[in-house]
Amino acid sequence: MKEVEPGQVVMSCAGRDKGRFMLVVGIIDSEYVYVADGKLRRIERPKKKKLKHLKIMNRKSGFIYEKIINGRKVYNEEIRRALEELVEKPDDNRP
């Protein structure tokens, strides 16, 4: 079993959302988690994904983690901002 926590960055490896980065917003059991990206997959309707269809990144949003653990409301804007900070954007200036 892969270790995953709320607020952790994952990349989808299967399905329509393949290649998209998302945050884990809930853990169902040892096989399934809920993920959201704040844009196409909003926090109000998180996507249920199998862990084997996700690539777990070594990055986590501490702010989102704290809000989820404490039962506070997480907003889509916060998820989008956390993903922008945690996911490296490719340089447009590279040859």
Secondary structure, DSSP 8 states (H G I E B T S, - for coil): -----TTEEEEE-SSTTTT-EEEEEEE-SSSEEEEE-SSSS-TTS-EEEEGGGEEEEEEE-HHHHHHHHTT----HHHHHHHHHHHS----TT--
